């Protein structure tokens, strides 16, 4: 499963967001948020309750995408301004 890596400049600072599926051993997708190379926050979404879904692969891919976009939106909305 592929993940996403995005660098976004906000208020003159560079944030990097990495989002990926942690795999069947963990059953969650995770976004790590870095500012100037330092991990400042993380977000996780569990898919344990969806493991019996026949389209699990597509569901997880959509979760990875949606979480990544959500975190990028949070950055430009100022959620992580306290780290600036």
Beta strands, then each sheet from edge to edge (+ up, - down):
strand 1: 4-10
strand 2: 13-21
strand 3: 28-35
strand 4: 38-46
sheet 1: 1+ 2- 3+ 4-
end
